[in-house]
Amino acid sequence: MSKRVLILHGLSGSEYPHWQSHLASDLIKENYIVSFPELPNKNSPNLQEWKTFVKKEIDHFKPDIIVCHSLANILWFHICDELDIELDKLMLVAPVRNEELKEAKTFFPYPESKNLRAKEIIMACSTNDPYMSLEEAISLQSKLNIGMKIMENAGHINPSAGFGKLDCALDWIKREEVCEKQG
């Protein structure tokens, strides 16, 4: 049975050559079922609009895995407590610090949920992300109690930082063994 992967972009979208576009294409080639929707008003998003859209997409698509970039991480922090879902995996790439972005004021401040609704979670961050310092990322990772991959000098992990493909994302999704919670 093919796994279903929902990819959620951040502010302004993730069109080619963004790593999320490459990931969607690579996952389809590996026989995953992929949903990579364009969220409404991507250049000046409204939290309530994005929440409504993504909740409908989750109800319809029923993902096993969700991959978030940038502002989509913040969206997930806002909606995860409102969902009755248990994902196999959740990937949080390049979250942003918890202070207002003028293009996305309604997303801030954001909650730091203790239940991100997934069996296995990883956060990827960079040593020089302009939207969240490494210290801030480590603090968030510690509060969320999740795994973390630190990328050296990867900026905001997007095309302007020199990223096309992010093969480690594909590799992590393809790994079959999901770490079960130890009781």
N, C-alpha and C positions, 0 to 999 in steps of 0.2 A: 504494500500500500504506500503510495507516494505521500510524503509529508507536504503540508501546506505552509508556505512562508509568506508572511505579510511584511512588506518593506515600507517603512514610514520615513519620509524625507523631512528635513528641517526647513527653516526660513528660505524662501526663494526656490525651493525644489532641489532635485538631484538629477537633472538631465545629464545625458552623455556629455563629457567623459567622466562624470562622477562615479566613484567606486560603487555606489548603490545600483547604478544602471548596469555596470559590468556584472555585479553580483546577480541581479535579476536574470540576465542573459545566461550566465554560467549555471545558475540553479536550474533553469529550464532545460539546458543541455544535459543536466544530470537527472532529469525526469522528476524534479520537484514541481509542485503546482504553486505558481507565484502570483501574488497580487501586489502591484506597485502603483497605487492610485496617486493622482495629483490631488493634493488637499486644497480646499477652497481658499481663495485669496492668499495664495502662498507668499506674496511679497509684503502683505500687511495683515497677518492672520489674526483671527479672533478665537480665543480658547473655546468658547461655547460652540462655535461653528465646527471647529476641528473635533471636539469631543463627540458631537452629534454624528458627524460624518464617520469617524473611526468606529464608534459603537455599532453603527449600522453595518459597516464593512466587516467587523468581527462577527456579528450575528449572521451575516450572509455567508462569509468566506470560511469561517471556523478554522482559524490558523492553528498550527501546532507550534510554530516558531514565529517570533516577531523580531525584526531588526530595525532599530531606531537610530537616526543620526541627528545630533544637535538639538534643535527645538522639539523634535519628536520625542526625545527622552523626557522632556519636561511635560509634554502632553501625556505620556505614559504615567508619570508620577501623579498627575491629576486624575486620570481615569481608572487606574488599576484597582483602587478600592471600591469602585462602583461596578466592577465586572464580576460575573460568576464564571471564571475561566481558570484553567490550569494548563499553561503552556509547557511543552517539553523544554524549550529554550527561549531565552530572551537575550538579545545583544544590544547593549547601550553604547553607542559610539559617539565620542566627543560631546558629552553633556556640557551645558553652559552654567556658569555660576549663578547663584540665586540672587541676582540683582537685576532690576528692570532693564530690558532692551527696548529702546523707543519704538522699534517696528513691531513689537509683540508684547505690549504692556499688560494685556489681560492674562498672560501666562505667569506673572510674577506677583507676589512671591509664590514659590511652589512647595508642596509638601514632600517630605522624604518618607515614603511609605515603608512599613516593615514587611509588607507582603506584596512583592512585585509579580505574583501570580505565575511563577515559572519554577520548574524543578532545577534547571541549571541556568545560571545567569553570569554573563561576563560584561565588564565595562572596559572599553578601550579608550585610552586617553593619550595625550602627547606631552612631551616635556616642555613644549613651547606653544601651547594653544592660547591664542589671545583672549578666548572667551572663558577659560578656566585654567588656573595655574595647576601645576603638578601637585602642590600642597593641598589646594582646594579639592582636586580630584581624589587624592588619597583620603582626605577627610570624608568626602561623600561616600566613597567605596567602603570605608570603615563603618559609617552610620548604616549603610544599606546591608553590610555584611555579605558582600558578593566578591567574586573573583575579578581580577583586573589584569589587563595587558597594557604595559606602558610602551609607547612607541617613541623612539628618539627623534626629536626635531621634526615632528610630523604636522606641525601647525594645527589647524582645525580639521585635519584629516579630510581634505576636500581637494578639488582640482587646483585651486589657487595655491595650495600648499604642496602641489606636485603629485597629488594622488589621482591615479586612474584606477587601476585594480587594487583591491585589498585582499590578496589571496588568503590571508589568515582568517578572514571572515568566512569564506567558502569552506576552508579546511575545518573550522570549528563547527559549522553547521553540519557538515558531512560526517563528522565523528559520531558513530552510532551509540556508543555507551553514554547514556545520560546518568549523571551522578545522582543517585537516589539519596534523599535526605536520610541521614542516620537517626534512628529513634532512640 
